[in-house]
């Protein structure tokens, strides 16, 4: 085909038909420009298709991460919190009995009351990949992505700092309480019945209640920037694909 047009051009030149040659040259240029524009459009369509697929994958990843976070709160953090409340209540109910079962008290205190407690560690892999790879613009819903940023950069960071402080407090508290295991039976019973020990347990419980309220508050439906609301918004966005 190219050879055909070249022969036509050469014939026009040979016949000294300058006007017709100029028209032909302009037409040839237009064909080249149209070809380039079509190629660019095809490339643009392909890139948009790839971006759309990446956006879908990222939203699915965010949805899964946030869903796992919710499951962690419900099955781990809240369950640990409820266990602590019930165990301290049980400890309070038996400590003033006339006859104390020291083995039971030891088990209740060391293995239930002051055992390590679960704090919240969110799944941040998908969000970090978006930030690290500069893919924030891939999320076409700008308002949604701003809310996602609030979740990870504000709400989650606040919960992580609060959880770190609680972990430090819990470690120190448990370290002090475990020292009582070296006491003889009589002194250990006195330790259990000491009001100071009860006060320490209740203070620990208060700290954990405060933390648990913060965690669940970050997930509440009080406003459209809370985590569970953002999770619902992501699910709605995915329905558009």
C-alpha positions in Angstrom: 0.0 0.0 0.0 2.8 2.4 0.9 4.5 1.6 -2.4 1.2 2.3 -4.2 1.0 5.8 -2.8 4.6 6.5 -3.5 4.1 5.6 -7.1 1.2 8.0 -7.3 3.3 10.7 -5.8 6.1 10.1 -8.1 3.8 10.1 -11.2 2.4 13.5 -10.0 5.9 14.9 -9.7 6.9 13.5 -13.1 3.9 15.0 -14.7 4.6 18.4 -13.0 1.2 18.5 -11.4 2.3 20.5 -8.4 -1.2 21.4 -7.2 -2.3 17.9 -7.2 0.9 16.8 -5.5 0.4 19.3 -2.7 -3.1 18.0 -2.1 -1.8 14.5 -2.1 1.0 15.5 0.4 -1.6 17.1 2.7 -3.8 14.0 2.5 -0.8 11.8 3.3 0.0 13.9 6.3 -3.6 13.8 7.5 -3.5 10.0 7.2 -0.4 9.8 9.3 -1.9 12.2 12.0 -5.1 10.2 12.0 -3.1 7.0 12.4 -1.2 8.5 15.4 -4.4 9.7 17.0 -6.0 6.3 16.7 -2.9 4.6 18.2 -2.9 7.1 21.1 -6.6 6.5 21.7 -6.1 2.7 21.7 -3.2 3.1 24.1 -5.4 5.4 26.3 -8.2 2.8 26.3 -5.8 0.1 27.3 -4.3 2.2 30.1 -7.8 3.1 31.4 -8.7 -0.6 31.4 -5.6 -1.4 33.3 -6.2 1.4 35.8 -9.8 0.3 36.3 -8.7 -3.3 37.0 -6.0 -2.0 39.5 -8.6 0.2 41.2 -10.9 -2.7 41.6 -8.2 -4.9 43.0 -7.1 -2.2 45.5 -10.7 -1.6 46.6 -11.2 -5.3 47.1 -7.9 -5.4 49.1 -9.1 -2.5 51.3 -12.5 -4.1 51.8 -10.8 -7.4 52.9 -8.4 -5.7 55.2 -11.1 -3.6 56.9 -13.3 -6.7 57.2 -10.5 -8.6 58.8 -9.9 -5.7 61.2 -13.6 -5.8 62.2 -13.4 -9.6 62.8 -10.2 -9.1 64.9 -12.0 -6.5 67.1 -15.1 -8.7 67.6 -13.3 -12.1 68.0 -10.1 -11.0 69.8 -10.1 -7.5 71.3 -13.6 -7.5 72.6 -13.6 -11.1 73.7 -10.4 -10.5 75.7 -11.9 -7.4 77.2 -15.1 -9.2 78.2 -13.0 -12.1 79.6 -11.1 -9.6 81.8 -14.3 -8.0 83.2 -15.9 -11.4 84.0 -12.7 -12.8 85.5 -12.1 -9.8 87.9 -15.8 -10.0 88.8 -15.4 -13.7 89.6 -12.2 -13.0 91.6 -14.0 -10.3 93.6 -16.8 -12.8 94.4 -14.6 -15.5 95.8 -11.9 -13.6 97.6 -14.0 -12.8 100.7 -15.3 -16.4 101.1 -14.6 -18.0 104.5 -12.7 -20.9 103.0 -10.4 -20.1 100.1 -9.1 -22.6 97.6 -5.6 -21.3 97.0 -5.1 -23.5 93.9 -8.3 -22.0 92.4 -7.2 -18.5 93.3 -3.8 -19.0 91.8 -5.3 -20.2 88.6 -7.9 -17.4 88.5 -5.4 -14.7 89.3 -2.3 -15.7 87.3 -3.8 -17.5 84.3 -7.0 -15.4 83.9 -6.9 -12.0 85.6 -3.4 -10.9 84.7 -2.8 -12.9 81.5 -1.7 -10.9 78.4 -4.5 -9.0 76.8 -5.2 -8.5 73.1 -4.8 -5.0 71.6 -5.7 -3.9 68.1 -3.3 -4.3 65.2 -4.9 -3.4 61.9 -4.2 -4.8 58.5 -2.5 -2.0 56.5 -0.9 -3.9 53.6 -3.2 -2.7 50.8 -3.2 0.9 52.0 0.6 1.0 52.4 1.0 -0.4 48.8 -1.2 2.4 47.5 0.9 5.0 49.2 4.3 3.4 48.5 3.5 2.9 44.8 1.9 6.3 44.3 -1.4 4.8 43.3 -3.8 7.1 45.3 -5.0 8.7 42.0 -6.1 5.3 40.8 -9.1 5.5 43.3 -11.4 7.6 41.1 -13.8 8.5 44.0 -11.7 11.2 45.6 -14.1 11.7 48.5 -13.9 8.0 49.4 -10.1 8.0 49.3 -10.0 11.0 51.6 -12.1 9.0 54.1 -9.9 6.0 53.7 -6.9 8.2 54.5 -8.6 9.4 57.7 -9.1 5.8 58.7 -5.5 4.8 58.3 -3.6 8.0 59.0 -5.7 9.3 61.9 -8.1 6.7 63.5 -5.8 3.7 63.2 -2.7 5.7 64.2 -4.5 6.9 67.3 -5.6 3.4 68.2 -2.1 2.0 67.6 -0.5 4.6 69.9 -3.2 4.0 72.5 -2.6 0.2 72.2 1.1 0.6 72.6 0.7 2.6 75.8 -1.7 0.0 77.1 0.8 -2.8 76.2 3.5 -1.1 78.1 1.2 -0.6 81.1 0.1 -4.2 81.0 3.6 -5.6 80.8 4.6 -3.5 83.8 1.5 -4.4 85.7 1.9 -8.1 85.1 5.6 -8.0 86.0 4.7 -6.6 89.4 1.8 -8.9 90.0 3.7 -12.1 89.1 6.2 -11.3 91.9 3.6 -12.5 94.3 4.0 -16.1 93.1 7.2 -16.3 95.2 5.2 -15.7 98.4 4.3 -18.6 100.7 0.7 -19.7 100.9 -0.2 -17.6 103.8 1.3 -14.4 102.4 -0.2 -15.1 99.0 -3.7 -15.2 100.5 -3.0 -12.0 102.3 -1.8 -10.5 99.0 -5.0 -11.5 97.3 -7.1 -10.1 100.1 -5.1 -6.8 100.3 -7.3 -3.9 99.2 -4.3 -2.5 97.3 -4.3 -5.6 95.1 -8.0 -5.2 94.4 -7.5 -1.5 93.6 -4.7 -2.4 91.2 -6.9 -4.9 89.4 -9.7 -2.4 89.1 -7.4 0.2 87.8 -6.1 -2.2 85.2 -9.7 -3.0 84.3 -10.5 0.8 83.9 -7.5 1.2 81.6 -8.7 -1.6 79.5 -12.3 -0.4 79.4 -11.1 3.0 78.3 -9.0 1.5 75.5 -11.8 -0.8 74.4 -14.2 2.1 74.2 -11.7 3.9 72.0 -11.3 0.9 69.7 -15.1 0.4 69.3 -15.7 4.2 69.1 -13.4 4.3 66.0 -15.7 1.8 64.3 -19.0 3.3 65.3 -21.5 4.7 62.9 -21.6 8.2 64.5 -20.3 9.9 61.4 -19.3 9.2 57.8 -15.6 9.1 58.6 -15.8 6.2 61.0 -14.3 2.9 59.9 -17.4 0.8 59.4 -19.0 3.6 57.4 -16.0 3.7 55.1 -16.1 -0.1 54.7 -19.7 0.2 53.6 -18.8 2.9 51.2 -16.1 0.7 49.6 -18.6 -2.1 49.2 -21.0 0.3 47.4 -18.1 1.6 45.2 -17.3 -2.0 44.1 -20.9 -2.5 42.9 -20.1 0.1 40.1 -17.6 -2.3 38.4 
